[in-house]
């Protein structure tokens, strides 16, 4: 059964940011260095935009690929 967009987004966020909230991650990076913080903020904005414009079936397929790779390693 395919995952919904919110479910896929949540799983991808866990894979990328572990248990940390993405915005907290951006703030942490910003605290280390503003230059990297700016890049982290742009990266998170791009992540959000890609989630919004990507069809659910494509997100599900991408997530399944990542999960399979994790299981194989």
Predicted model as a PDB file, atoms N, CA, C, CB and O in Angstrom, pLDDT in the B-factor column:
MODEL        1                                                                  
ATOM      1  N   UNK A   1       0.844  -1.167   0.000  1.00 65.00           N  
ATOM      2  CA  UNK A   1       0.000   0.000   0.000  1.00 65.00           C  
ATOM      3  C   UNK A   1       0.905   1.250   0.000  1.00 65.00           C  
ATOM      4  CB  UNK A   1      -0.968  -0.013   1.230  1.00 65.00           C  
ATOM      5  O   UNK A   1       1.855   1.345   0.776  1.00 65.00           O  
ATOM      6  N   UNK A   2       0.590   2.178  -0.866  1.00 78.00           N  
ATOM      7  CA  UNK A   2       1.382   3.400  -0.998  1.00 78.00           C  
ATOM      8  C   UNK A   2       1.144   4.315   0.199  1.00 78.00           C  
ATOM      9  CB  UNK A   2       1.037   4.133  -2.313  1.00 78.00           C  
ATOM     10  O   UNK A   2       0.051   4.371   0.763  1.00 78.00           O  
ATOM     11  N   UNK A   3       2.186   5.016   0.557  1.00 83.00           N  
ATOM     12  CA  UNK A   3       2.101   5.983   1.649  1.00 83.00           C  
ATOM     13  C   UNK A   3       1.495   7.284   1.151  1.00 83.00           C  
ATOM     14  CB  UNK A   3       3.491   6.238   2.263  1.00 83.00           C  
ATOM     15  O   UNK A   3       1.663   7.657  -0.010  1.00 83.00           O  
ATOM     16  N   UNK A   4       0.795   7.964   2.033  1.00 87.00           N  
ATOM     17  CA  UNK A   4       0.288   9.285   1.691  1.00 87.00           C  
ATOM     18  C   UNK A   4       1.453  10.270   1.704  1.00 87.00           C  
ATOM     19  CB  UNK A   4      -0.837   9.730   2.677  1.00 87.00           C  
ATOM     20  O   UNK A   4       2.524   9.975   2.234  1.00 87.00           O  
ATOM     21  N   UNK A   5       1.231  11.428   1.122  1.00 90.00           N  
ATOM     22  CA  UNK A   5       2.277  12.458   1.087  1.00 90.00           C  
ATOM     23  C   UNK A   5       2.730  12.854   2.494  1.00 90.00           C  
ATOM     24  CB  UNK A   5       1.774  13.696   0.336  1.00 90.00           C  
ATOM     25  O   UNK A   5       3.934  12.940   2.731  1.00 90.00           O  
ATOM     26  N   UNK A   6       1.808  13.101   3.440  1.00 92.00           N  
ATOM     27  CA  UNK A   6       2.264  13.444   4.800  1.00 92.00           C  
ATOM     28  C   UNK A   6       3.071  12.316   5.458  1.00 92.00           C  
ATOM     29  CB  UNK A   6       1.060  13.784   5.677  1.00 92.00           C  
ATOM     30  O   UNK A   6       4.045  12.580   6.164  1.00 92.00           O  
ATOM     31  N   UNK A   7       2.667  11.066   5.226  1.00 91.00           N  
ATOM     32  CA  UNK A   7       3.412   9.944   5.796  1.00 91.00           C  
ATOM     33  C   UNK A   7       4.809   9.841   5.191  1.00 91.00           C  
ATOM     34  CB  UNK A   7       2.651   8.635   5.578  1.00 91.00           C  
ATOM     35  O   UNK A   7       5.786   9.628   5.909  1.00 91.00           O  
ATOM     36  N   UNK A   8       4.901   9.991   3.885  1.00 90.00           N  
ATOM     37  CA  UNK A   8       6.198   9.928   3.210  1.00 90.00           C  
ATOM     38  C   UNK A   8       7.090  11.070   3.680  1.00 90.00           C  
ATOM     39  CB  UNK A   8       6.020   9.981   1.676  1.00 90.00           C  
ATOM     40  O   UNK A   8       8.281  10.873   3.921  1.00 90.00           O  
ATOM     41  N   UNK A   9       6.519  12.261   3.810  1.00 92.00           N  
ATOM     42  CA  UNK A   9       7.298  13.414   4.281  1.00 92.00           C  
ATOM     43  C   UNK A   9       7.833  13.151   5.678  1.00 92.00           C  
ATOM     44  CB  UNK A   9       6.440  14.697   4.272  1.00 92.00           C  
ATOM     45  O   UNK A   9       9.002  13.420   5.956  1.00 92.00           O  
ATOM     46  N   UNK A  10       6.998  12.635   6.550  1.00 92.00           N  
ATOM     47  CA  UNK A  10       7.416  12.363   7.916  1.00 92.00           C  
ATOM     48  C   UNK A  10       8.552  11.336   7.953  1.00 92.00           C  
ATOM     49  CB  UNK A  10       6.227  11.868   8.743  1.00 92.00           C  
ATOM     50  O   UNK A  10       9.518  11.510   8.696  1.00 92.00           O  
ATOM     51  N   UNK A  11       8.445  10.291   7.173  1.00 91.00           N  
ATOM     52  CA  UNK A  11       9.502   9.275   7.141  1.00 91.00           C  
ATOM     53  C   UNK A  11      10.797   9.830   6.554  1.00 91.00           C  
ATOM     54  CB  UNK A  11       9.045   8.060   6.332  1.00 91.00           C  
ATOM     55  O   UNK A  11      11.880   9.535   7.059  1.00 91.00           O  
ATOM     56  N   UNK A  12      10.697  10.623   5.502  1.00 91.00           N  
ATOM     57  CA  UNK A  12      11.897  11.233   4.933  1.00 91.00           C  
ATOM     58  C   UNK A  12      12.552  12.187   5.921  1.00 91.00           C  
ATOM     59  CB  UNK A  12      11.557  11.971   3.640  1.00 91.00           C  
ATOM     60  O   UNK A  12      13.778  12.230   6.028  1.00 91.00           O  
ATOM     61  N   UNK A  13      11.738  12.953   6.644  1.00 93.00           N  
ATOM     62  CA  UNK A  13      12.290  13.846   7.659  1.00 93.00           C  
ATOM     63  C   UNK A  13      13.025  13.057   8.734  1.00 93.00           C  
ATOM     64  CB  UNK A  13      11.181  14.692   8.291  1.00 93.00           C  
ATOM     65  O   UNK A  13      14.091  13.475   9.186  1.00 93.00           O  
ATOM     66  N   UNK A  14      12.474  11.924   9.148  1.00 92.00           N  
ATOM     67  CA  UNK A  14      13.150  11.093  10.151  1.00 92.00           C  
ATOM     68  C   UNK A  14      14.472  10.557   9.629  1.00 92.00           C  
ATOM     69  CB  UNK A  14      12.253   9.932  10.572  1.00 92.00           C  
ATOM     70  O   UNK A  14      15.462  10.496  10.359  1.00 92.00           O  
ATOM     71  N   UNK A  15      14.481  10.167   8.350  1.00 90.00           N  
ATOM     72  CA  UNK A  15      15.710   9.648   7.753  1.00 90.00           C  
ATOM     73  C   UNK A  15      16.787  10.724   7.680  1.00 90.00           C  
ATOM     74  CB  UNK A  15      15.429   9.094   6.358  1.00 90.00           C  
ATOM     75  O   UNK A  15      17.966  10.440   7.890  1.00 90.00           O  
ATOM     76  N   UNK A  16      16.389  11.939   7.387  1.00 90.00           N  
ATOM     77  CA  UNK A  16      17.349  13.026   7.190  1.00 90.00           C  
ATOM     78  C   UNK A  16      17.733  13.676   8.515  1.00 90.00           C  
ATOM     79  CB  UNK A  16      16.773  14.077   6.242  1.00 90.00           C  
ATOM     80  O   UNK A  16      18.916  13.891   8.778  1.00 90.00           O  
ATOM     81  N   UNK A  17      16.752  13.988   9.344  1.00 92.00           N  
ATOM     82  CA  UNK A  17      16.975  14.793  10.534  1.00 92.00           C  
ATOM     83  C   UNK A  17      16.935  13.991  11.837  1.00 92.00           C  
ATOM     84  CB  UNK A  17      15.955  15.881  10.591  1.00 92.00           C  
ATOM     85  O   UNK A  17      16.988  14.569  12.923  1.00 92.00           O  
ATOM     86  N   UNK A  18      16.842  12.670  11.732  1.00 91.00           N  
ATOM     87  CA  UNK A  18      16.700  11.789  12.895  1.00 91.00           C  
ATOM     88  C   UNK A  18      15.448  12.200  13.665  1.00 91.00           C  
ATOM     89  CB  UNK A  18      17.970  11.850  13.816  1.00 91.00           C  
ATOM     90  O   UNK A  18      14.385  12.368  13.069  1.00 91.00           O  
ATOM     91  N   UNK A  19      15.561  12.362  14.965  1.00 88.00           N  
ATOM     92  CA  UNK A  19      14.398  12.728  15.778  1.00 88.00           C  
ATOM     93  C   UNK A  19      14.266  14.231  15.985  1.00 88.00           C  
ATOM     94  CB  UNK A  19      14.477  12.047  17.116  1.00 88.00           C  
ATOM     95  O   UNK A  19      13.386  14.686  16.715  1.00 88.00           O  
ATOM     96  N   UNK A  20      15.136  14.995  15.346  1.00 93.00           N  
ATOM     97  CA  UNK A  20      15.128  16.444  15.514  1.00 93.00           C  
ATOM     98  C   UNK A  20      14.137  17.082  14.531  1.00 93.00           C  
ATOM     99  CB  UNK A  20      16.552  17.024  15.305  1.00 93.00           C  
ATOM    100  O   UNK A  20      13.978  16.619  13.402  1.00 93.00           O  
ATOM    101  N   UNK A  21      13.489  18.134  14.977  1.00 95.00           N  
ATOM    102  CA  UNK A  21      12.616  18.899  14.086  1.00 95.00           C  
ATOM    103  C   UNK A  21      13.485  19.580  13.023  1.00 95.00           C  
ATOM    104  CB  UNK A  21      11.771  19.957  14.887  1.00 95.00           C  
ATOM    105  O   UNK A  21      14.537  20.126  13.356  1.00 95.00           O  
ATOM    106  N   UNK A  22      13.066  19.560  11.753  1.00 95.00           N  
ATOM    107  CA  UNK A  22      13.882  20.175  10.701  1.00 95.00           C  
ATOM    108  C   UNK A  22      14.231  21.633  10.971  1.00 95.00           C  
ATOM    109  CB  UNK A  22      13.166  20.077   9.390  1.00 95.00           C  
ATOM    110  O   UNK A  22      15.363  22.049  10.726  1.00 95.00           O  
ATOM    111  N   UNK A  23      13.298  22.400  11.461  1.00 94.00           N  
ATOM    112  CA  UNK A  23      13.579  23.820  11.730  1.00 94.00           C  
ATOM    113  C   UNK A  23      14.603  23.968  12.867  1.00 94.00           C  
ATOM    114  CB  UNK A  23      12.267  24.572  12.091  1.00 94.00           C  
ATOM    115  O   UNK A  23      15.421  24.887  12.853  1.00 94.00           O  
ATOM    116  N   UNK A  24      14.553  23.065  13.842  1.00 96.00           N  
ATOM    117  CA  UNK A  24      15.560  23.088  14.906  1.00 96.00           C  
ATOM    118  C   UNK A  24      16.940  22.769  14.340  1.00 96.00           C  
ATOM    119  CB  UNK A  24      15.197  22.086  16.023  1.00 96.00           C  
ATOM    120  O   UNK A  24      17.941  23.355  14.753  1.00 96.00           O  
ATOM    121  N   UNK A  25      16.984  21.837  13.391  1.00 95.00           N  
ATOM    122  CA  UNK A  25      18.247  21.490  12.735  1.00 95.00           C  
ATOM    123  C   UNK A  25      18.819  22.707  12.017  1.00 95.00           C  
ATOM    124  CB  UNK A  25      18.046  20.325  11.739  1.00 95.00           C  
ATOM    125  O   UNK A  25      20.012  22.994  12.113  1.00 95.00           O  
ATOM    126  N   UNK A  26      17.954  23.418  11.297  1.00 96.00           N  
ATOM    127  CA  UNK A  26      18.405  24.623  10.592  1.00 96.00           C  
ATOM    128  C   UNK A  26      18.966  25.632  11.593  1.00 96.00           C  
ATOM    129  CB  UNK A  26      17.241  25.254   9.780  1.00 96.00           C  
ATOM    130  O   UNK A  26      20.021  26.221  11.357  1.00 96.00           O  
ATOM    131  N   UNK A  27      18.270  25.832  12.700  1.00 96.00           N  
ATOM    132  CA  UNK A  27      18.739  26.777  13.712  1.00 96.00           C  
ATOM    133  C   UNK A  27      20.064  26.331  14.324  1.00 96.00           C  
ATOM    134  CB  UNK A  27      17.689  26.941  14.808  1.00 96.00           C  
ATOM    135  O   UNK A  27      20.934  27.160  14.592  1.00 96.00           O  
ATOM    136  N   UNK A  28      20.223  25.013  14.549  1.00 95.00           N  
ATOM    137  CA  UNK A  28      21.486  24.499  15.085  1.00 95.00           C  
ATOM    138  C   UNK A  28      22.636  24.763  14.125  1.00 95.00           C  
ATOM    139  CB  UNK A  28      21.375  22.999  15.371  1.00 95.00           C  
ATOM    140  O   UNK A  28      23.714  25.193  14.534  1.00 95.00           O  
ATOM    141  N   UNK A  29      22.396  24.500  12.844  1.00 96.00           N  
ATOM    142  CA  UNK A  29      23.437  24.749  11.842  1.00 96.00           C  
ATOM    143  C   UNK A  29      23.739  26.240  11.791  1.00 96.00           C  
ATOM    144  CB  UNK A  29      23.002  24.230  10.439  1.00 96.00           C  
ATOM    145  O   UNK A  29      24.901  26.638  11.713  1.00 96.00           O  
ATOM    146  N   UNK A  30      22.702  27.064  11.836  1.00 95.00           N  
ATOM    147  CA  UNK A  30      22.883  28.518  11.819  1.00 95.00           C  
ATOM    148  C   UNK A  30      23.744  28.967  13.000  1.00 95.00           C  
ATOM    149  CB  UNK A  30      21.514  29.235  11.852  1.00 95.00           C  
ATOM    150  O   UNK A  30      24.568  29.872  12.874  1.00 95.00           O  
ATOM    151  N   UNK A  31      23.540  28.317  14.153  1.00 96.00           N  
ATOM    152  CA  UNK A  31      24.316  28.654  15.327  1.00 96.00           C  
ATOM    153  C   UNK A  31      25.794  28.317  15.184  1.00 96.00           C  
ATOM    154  CB  UNK A  31      23.756  27.952  16.515  1.00 96.00           C  
ATOM    155  O   UNK A  31      26.641  28.956  15.808  1.00 96.00           O  
ATOM    156  N   UNK A  32      26.105  27.323  14.371  1.00 95.00           N  
ATOM    157  CA  UNK A  32      27.500  26.953  14.139  1.00 95.00           C  
ATOM    158  C   UNK A  32      28.160  27.977  13.240  1.00 95.00           C  
ATOM    159  CB  UNK A  32      27.603  25.547  13.518  1.00 95.00           C  
ATOM    160  O   UNK A  32      29.247  28.473  13.536  1.00 95.00           O  
ATOM    161  N   UNK A  33      27.496  28.287  12.144  1.00 95.00           N  
ATOM    162  CA  UNK A  33      28.010  29.293  11.212  1.00 95.00           C  
ATOM    163  C   UNK A  33      26.860  29.810  10.358  1.00 95.00           C  
ATOM    164  CB  UNK A  33      29.143  28.704  10.316  1.00 95.00           C  
ATOM    165  O   UNK A  33      26.139  29.017   9.752  1.00 95.00           O  
ATOM    166  N   UNK A  34      26.678  31.125  10.299  1.00 94.00           N  
ATOM    167  CA  UNK A  34      25.586  31.692   9.512  1.00 94.00           C  
ATOM    168  C   UNK A  34      25.641  31.322   8.022  1.00 94.00           C  
ATOM    169  CB  UNK A  34      25.597  33.188   9.655  1.00 94.00           C  
ATOM    170  O   UNK A  34      24.597  31.176   7.385  1.00 94.00           O  
ATOM    171  N   UNK A  35      26.821  31.174   7.478  1.00 94.00           N  
ATOM    172  CA  UNK A  35      26.916  30.817   6.051  1.00 94.00           C  
ATOM    173  C   UNK A  35      26.303  29.442   5.809  1.00 94.00           C  
ATOM    174  CB  UNK A  35      28.394  30.835   5.576  1.00 94.00           C  
ATOM    175  O   UNK A  35      25.513  29.265   4.882  1.00 94.00           O  
ATOM    176  N   UNK A  36      26.670  28.465   6.648  1.00 96.00           N  
ATOM    177  CA  UNK A  36      26.072  27.134   6.508  1.00 96.00           C  
ATOM    178  C   UNK A  36      24.608  27.143   6.913  1.00 96.00           C  
ATOM    179  CB  UNK A  36      26.838  26.114   7.348  1.00 96.00           C  
ATOM    180  O   UNK A  36      23.807  26.394   6.356  1.00 96.00           O  
ATOM    181  N   UNK A  37      24.251  27.980   7.874  1.00 95.00           N  
ATOM    182  CA  UNK A  37      22.857  28.085   8.282  1.00 95.00           C  
ATOM    183  C   UNK A  37      21.979  28.573   7.145  1.00 95.00           C  
ATOM    184  CB  UNK A  37      22.726  29.014   9.470  1.00 95.00           C  
ATOM    185  O   UNK A  37      20.865  28.082   6.960  1.00 95.00           O  
ATOM    186  N   UNK A  38      22.476  29.532   6.386  1.00 96.00           N  
ATOM    187  CA  UNK A  38      21.735  30.025   5.225  1.00 96.00           C  
ATOM    188  C   UNK A  38      21.538  28.904   4.209  1.00 96.00           C  
ATOM    189  CB  UNK A  38      22.471  31.217   4.574  1.00 96.00           C  
ATOM    190  O   UNK A  38      20.455  28.752   3.643  1.00 96.00           O  
ATOM    191  N   UNK A  39      22.587  28.126   3.984  1.00 96.00           N  
ATOM    192  CA  UNK A  39      22.482  26.990   3.054  1.00 96.00           C  
ATOM    193  C   UNK A  39      21.521  25.940   3.592  1.00 96.00           C  
ATOM    194  CB  UNK A  39      23.868  26.358   2.808  1.00 96.00           C  
ATOM    195  O   UNK A  39      20.746  25.364   2.828  1.00 96.00           O  
ATOM    196  N   UNK A  40      21.558  25.683   4.895  1.00 96.00           N  
ATOM    197  CA  UNK A  40      20.646  24.710   5.504  1.00 96.00           C  
ATOM    198  C   UNK A  40      19.198  25.162   5.349  1.00 96.00           C  
ATOM    199  CB  UNK A  40      20.984  24.509   6.995  1.00 96.00           C  
ATOM    200  O   UNK A  40      18.320  24.349   5.061  1.00 96.00           O  
ATOM    201  N   UNK A  41      18.948  26.453   5.539  1.00 96.00           N  
ATOM    202  CA  UNK A  41      17.591  26.983   5.387  1.00 96.00           C  
ATOM    203  C   UNK A  41      17.107  26.827   3.943  1.00 96.00           C  
ATOM    204  CB  UNK A  41      17.541  28.467   5.808  1.00 96.00           C  
ATOM    205  O   UNK A  41      15.960  26.446   3.707  1.00 96.00           O  
ATOM    206  N   UNK A  42      17.980  27.123   2.985  1.00 97.00           N  
ATOM    207  CA  UNK A  42      17.611  26.969   1.571  1.00 97.00           C  
ATOM    208  C   UNK A  42      17.373  25.505   1.229  1.00 97.00           C  
ATOM    209  CB  UNK A  42      18.706  27.550   0.660  1.00 97.00           C  
ATOM    210  O   UNK A  42      16.455  25.181   0.476  1.00 97.00           O  
ATOM    211  N   UNK A  43      18.196  24.626   1.779  1.00 96.00           N  
ATOM    212  CA  UNK A  43      18.029  23.190   1.542  1.00 96.00           C  
ATOM    213  C   UNK A  43      16.691  22.704   2.081  1.00 96.00           C  
ATOM    214  CB  UNK A  43      19.175  22.401   2.189  1.00 96.00           C  
ATOM    215  O   UNK A  43      15.995  21.932   1.421  1.00 96.00           O  
ATOM    216  N   UNK A  44      16.333  23.154   3.273  1.00 96.00           N  
ATOM    217  CA  UNK A  44      15.054  22.743   3.841  1.00 96.00           C  
ATOM    218  C   UNK A  44      13.877  23.315   3.039  1.00 96.00           C  
ATOM    219  CB  UNK A  44      14.961  23.188   5.306  1.00 96.00           C  
ATOM    220  O   UNK A  44      12.867  22.636   2.858  1.00 96.00           O  
ATOM    221  N   UNK A  45      13.999  24.537   2.567  1.00 97.00           N  
ATOM    222  CA  UNK A  45      12.948  25.111   1.719  1.00 97.00           C  
ATOM    223  C   UNK A  45      12.786  24.302   0.438  1.00 97.00           C  
ATOM    224  CB  UNK A  45      13.266  26.578   1.382  1.00 97.00           C  
ATOM    225  O   UNK A  45      11.664  24.066  -0.008  1.00 97.00           O  
ATOM    226  N   UNK A  46      13.893  23.879  -0.154  1.00 97.00           N  
ATOM    227  CA  UNK A  46      13.836  23.065  -1.368  1.00 97.00           C  
ATOM    228  C   UNK A  46      13.204  21.707  -1.069  1.00 97.00           C  
ATOM    229  CB  UNK A  46      15.248  22.880  -1.965  1.00 97.00           C  
ATOM    230  O   UNK A  46      12.413  21.203  -1.867  1.00 97.00           O  
ATOM    231  N   UNK A  47      13.544  21.117   0.064  1.00 95.00           N  
ATOM    232  CA  UNK A  47      12.953  19.849   0.488  1.00 95.00           C  
ATOM    233  C   UNK A  47      11.436  19.983   0.576  1.00 95.00           C  
ATOM    234  CB  UNK A  47      13.536  19.400   1.848  1.00 95.00           C  
ATOM    235  O   UNK A  47      10.696  19.156   0.043  1.00 95.00           O  
ATOM    236  N   UNK A  48      10.982  21.037   1.258  1.00 95.00           N  
ATOM    237  CA  UNK A  48       9.541  21.289   1.403  1.00 95.00           C  
ATOM    238  C   UNK A  48       8.863  21.445   0.040  1.00 95.00           C  
ATOM    239  CB  UNK A  48       9.303  22.550   2.254  1.00 95.00           C  
ATOM    240  O   UNK A  48       7.796  20.878  -0.193  1.00 95.00           O  
ATOM    241  N   UNK A  49       9.482  22.211  -0.853  1.00 96.00           N  
ATOM    242  CA  UNK A  49       8.908  22.445  -2.180  1.00 96.00           C  
ATOM    243  C   UNK A  49       8.839  21.149  -2.982  1.00 96.00           C  
ATOM    244  CB  UNK A  49       9.731  23.493  -2.942  1.00 96.00           C  
ATOM    245  O   UNK A  49       7.848  20.892  -3.665  1.00 96.00           O  
ATOM    246  N   UNK A  50       9.876  20.345  -2.902  1.00 94.00           N  
ATOM    247  CA  UNK A  50       9.875  19.070  -3.629  1.00 94.00           C  
ATOM    248  C   UNK A  50       8.802  18.128  -3.109  1.00 94.00           C  
ATOM    249  CB  UNK A  50      11.240  18.400  -3.528  1.00 94.00           C  
ATOM    250  O   UNK A  50       8.146  17.437  -3.889  1.00 94.00           O  
ATOM    251  N   UNK A  51       8.622  18.099  -1.809  1.00 94.00           N  
ATOM    252  CA  UNK A  51       7.563  17.256  -1.229  1.00 94.00           C  
ATOM    253  C   UNK A  51       6.211  17.709  -1.759  1.00 94.00           C  
ATOM    254  CB  UNK A  51       7.585  17.315   0.330  1.00 94.00           C  
ATOM    255  O   UNK A  51       5.374  16.884  -2.128  1.00 94.00           O  
ATOM    256  N   UNK A  52       5.999  19.014  -1.796  1.00 94.00           N  
ATOM    257  CA  UNK A  52       4.703  19.545  -2.237  1.00 94.00           C  
ATOM    258  C   UNK A  52       4.414  19.249  -3.712  1.00 94.00           C  
ATOM    259  CB  UNK A  52       4.657  21.045  -2.004  1.00 94.00           C  
ATOM    260  O   UNK A  52       3.276  18.941  -4.068  1.00 94.00           O  
ATOM    261  N   UNK A  53       5.420  19.339  -4.558  1.00 96.00           N  
ATOM    262  CA  UNK A  53       5.149  19.194  -5.992  1.00 96.00           C  
ATOM    263  C   UNK A  53       5.289  17.752  -6.493  1.00 96.00           C  
ATOM    264  CB  UNK A  53       6.082  20.087  -6.775  1.00 96.00           C  
ATOM    265  O   UNK A  53       4.874  17.447  -7.611  1.00 96.00           O  
ATOM    266  N   UNK A  54       5.855  16.884  -5.697  1.00 94.00           N  
ATOM    267  CA  UNK A  54       6.071  15.501  -6.130  1.00 94.00           C  
ATOM    268  C   UNK A  54       4.802  14.673  -5.901  1.00 94.00           C  
ATOM    269  CB  UNK A  54       7.272  14.872  -5.371  1.00 94.00           C  
ATOM    270  O   UNK A  54       4.214  14.737  -4.822  1.00 94.00           O  
ATOM    271  N   UNK A  55       4.373  13.901  -6.901  1.00 93.00           N  
ATOM    272  CA  UNK A  55       3.199  13.049  -6.712  1.00 93.00           C  
ATOM    273  C   UNK A  55       3.454  11.994  -5.632  1.00 93.00           C  
ATOM    274  CB  UNK A  55       2.814  12.370  -8.037  1.00 93.00           C  
ATOM    275  O   UNK A  55       4.589  11.565  -5.423  1.00 93.00           O  
ATOM    276  N   UNK A  56       2.384  11.584  -4.954  1.00 91.00           N  
ATOM    277  CA  UNK A  56       2.505  10.618  -3.863  1.00 91.00           C  
ATOM    278  C   UNK A  56       3.190   9.333  -4.297  1.00 91.00           C  
ATOM    279  CB  UNK A  56       1.142  10.298  -3.305  1.00 91.00           C  
ATOM    280  O   UNK A  56       4.009   8.791  -3.554  1.00 91.00           O  
ATOM    281  N   UNK A  57       2.867   8.831  -5.496  1.00 91.00           N  
ATOM    282  CA  UNK A  57       3.461   7.561  -5.923  1.00 91.00           C  
ATOM    283  C   UNK A  57       4.973   7.683  -6.118  1.00 91.00           C  
ATOM    284  CB  UNK A  57       2.807   7.082  -7.221  1.00 91.00           C  
ATOM    285  O   UNK A  57       5.714   6.734  -5.862  1.00 91.00           O  
ATOM    286  N   UNK A  58       5.422   8.846  -6.568  1.00 92.00           N  
ATOM    287  CA  UNK A  58       6.868   9.064  -6.745  1.00 92.00           C  
ATOM    288  C   UNK A  58       7.562   9.167  -5.388  1.00 92.00           C  
ATOM    289  CB  UNK A  58       7.130  10.349  -7.578  1.00 92.00           C  
ATOM    290  O   UNK A  58       8.649   8.620  -5.203  1.00 92.00           O  
ATOM    291  N   UNK A  59       6.938   9.863  -4.440  1.00 92.00           N  
ATOM    292  CA  UNK A  59       7.497   9.949  -3.096  1.00 92.00           C  
ATOM    293  C   UNK A  59       7.588   8.571  -2.459  1.00 92.00           C  
ATOM    294  CB  UNK A  59       6.654  10.879  -2.223  1.00 92.00           C  
ATOM    295  O   UNK A  59       8.588   8.227  -1.830  1.00 92.00           O  
ATOM    296  N   UNK A  60       6.530   7.790  -2.630  1.00 90.00           N  
ATOM    297  CA  UNK A  60       6.512   6.443  -2.073  1.00 90.00           C  
ATOM    298  C   UNK A  60       7.627   5.596  -2.683  1.00 90.00           C  
ATOM    299  CB  UNK A  60       5.145   5.780  -2.312  1.00 90.00           C  
ATOM    300  O   UNK A  60       8.320   4.876  -1.965  1.00 90.00           O  
ATOM    301  N   UNK A  61       7.804   5.678  -3.998  1.00 91.00           N  
ATOM    302  CA  UNK A  61       8.851   4.909  -4.663  1.00 91.00           C  
ATOM    303  C   UNK A  61      10.244   5.345  -4.186  1.00 91.00           C  
ATOM    304  CB  UNK A  61       8.738   5.066  -6.188  1.00 91.00           C  
ATOM    305  O   UNK A  61      11.112   4.503  -3.956  1.00 91.00           O  
ATOM    306  N   UNK A  62      10.450   6.637  -4.041  1.00 91.00           N  
ATOM    307  CA  UNK A  62      11.730   7.149  -3.553  1.00 91.00           C  
ATOM    308  C   UNK A  62      12.009   6.646  -2.147  1.00 91.00           C  
ATOM    309  CB  UNK A  62      11.743   8.680  -3.577  1.00 91.00           C  
ATOM    310  O   UNK A  62      13.113   6.190  -1.849  1.00 91.00           O  
ATOM    311  N   UNK A  63      11.019   6.732  -1.296  1.00 90.00           N  
ATOM    312  CA  UNK A  63      11.167   6.285   0.076  1.00 90.00           C  
ATOM    313  C   UNK A  63      11.456   4.791   0.137  1.00 90.00           C  
ATOM    314  CB  UNK A  63       9.916   6.615   0.877  1.00 90.00           C  
ATOM    315  O   UNK A  63      12.314   4.355   0.904  1.00 90.00           O  
ATOM    316  N   UNK A  64      10.753   4.013  -0.657  1.00 89.00           N  
ATOM    317  CA  UNK A  64      10.987   2.565  -0.684  1.00 89.00           C  
ATOM    318  C   UNK A  64      12.416   2.252  -1.112  1.00 89.00           C  
ATOM    319  CB  UNK A  64       9.991   1.876  -1.631  1.00 89.00           C  
ATOM    320  O   UNK A  64      13.039   1.331  -0.585  1.00 89.00           O  
ATOM    321  N   UNK A  65      12.935   3.021  -2.072  1.00 92.00           N  
ATOM    322  CA  UNK A  65      14.315   2.825  -2.524  1.00 92.00           C  
ATOM    323  C   UNK A  65      15.284   3.088  -1.381  1.00 92.00           C  
ATOM    324  CB  UNK A  65      14.637   3.745  -3.721  1.00 92.00           C  
ATOM    325  O   UNK A  65      16.196   2.296  -1.144  1.00 92.00           O  
ATOM    326  N   UNK A  66      15.090   4.205  -0.667  1.00 88.00           N  
ATOM    327  CA  UNK A  66      15.974   4.535   0.452  1.00 88.00           C  
ATOM    328  C   UNK A  66      15.884   3.497   1.559  1.00 88.00           C  
ATOM    329  CB  UNK A  66      15.635   5.910   1.006  1.00 88.00           C  
ATOM    330  O   UNK A  66      16.903   3.096   2.122  1.00 88.00           O  
ATOM    331  N   UNK A  67      14.670   3.060   1.873  1.00 86.00           N  
ATOM    332  CA  UNK A  67      14.502   2.061   2.927  1.00 86.00           C  
ATOM    333  C   UNK A  67      15.174   0.745   2.539  1.00 86.00           C  
ATOM    334  CB  UNK A  67      13.008   1.829   3.216  1.00 86.00           C  
ATOM    335  O   UNK A  67      15.787   0.092   3.384  1.00 86.00           O  
ATOM    336  N   UNK A  68      15.066   0.355   1.282  1.00 88.00           N  
ATOM    337  CA  UNK A  68      15.702  -0.871   0.822  1.00 88.00           C  
ATOM    338  C   UNK A  68      17.220  -0.756   0.917  1.00 88.00           C  
ATOM    339  CB  UNK A  68      15.281  -1.189  -0.617  1.00 88.00           C  
ATOM    340  O   UNK A  68      17.889  -1.702   1.333  1.00 88.00           O  
ATOM    341  N   UNK A  69      17.768   0.405   0.531  1.00 88.00           N  
ATOM    342  CA  UNK A  69      19.203   0.624   0.628  1.00 88.00           C  
ATOM    343  C   UNK A  69      19.689   0.532   2.066  1.00 88.00           C  
ATOM    344  CB  UNK A  69      19.566   1.973   0.045  1.00 88.00           C  
ATOM    345  O   UNK A  69      20.766  -0.005   2.327  1.00 88.00           O  
ATOM    346  N   UNK A  70      18.894   1.059   3.008  1.00 84.00           N  
ATOM    347  CA  UNK A  70      19.263   0.983   4.419  1.00 84.00           C  
ATOM    348  C   UNK A  70      19.270  -0.460   4.896  1.00 84.00           C  
ATOM    349  CB  UNK A  70      18.303   1.816   5.272  1.00 84.00           C  
ATOM    350  O   UNK A  70      20.139  -0.850   5.676  1.00 84.00           O  
ATOM    351  N   UNK A  71      18.323  -1.246   4.443  1.00 87.00           N  
ATOM    352  CA  UNK A  71      18.238  -2.638   4.860  1.00 87.00           C  
ATOM    353  C   UNK A  71      19.378  -3.449   4.273  1.00 87.00           C  
ATOM    354  CB  UNK A  71      16.901  -3.237   4.450  1.00 87.00           C  
ATOM    355  O   UNK A  71      19.850  -4.403   4.892  1.00 87.00           O  
ATOM    356  N   UNK A  72      19.821  -3.074   3.083  1.00 89.00           N  
ATOM    357  CA  UNK A  72      20.903  -3.803   2.412  1.00 89.00           C  
ATOM    358  C   UNK A  72      22.275  -3.496   2.996  1.00 89.00           C  
ATOM    359  CB  UNK A  72      20.904  -3.477   0.938  1.00 89.00           C  
ATOM    360  O   UNK A  72      23.212  -4.278   2.835  1.00 89.00           O  
ATOM    361  N   UNK A  73      22.396  -2.351   3.680  1.00 81.00           N  
ATOM    362  CA  UNK A  73      23.728  -1.981   4.176  1.00 81.00           C  
ATOM    363  C   UNK A  73      23.929  -2.367   5.627  1.00 81.00           C  
ATOM    364  CB  UNK A  73      23.952  -0.494   4.017  1.00 81.00           C  
ATOM    365  O   UNK A  73      24.997  -2.123   6.188  1.00 81.00           O  
TER     366      UNK A  73                                                      
ENDMDL                                                                          
END                                                                             
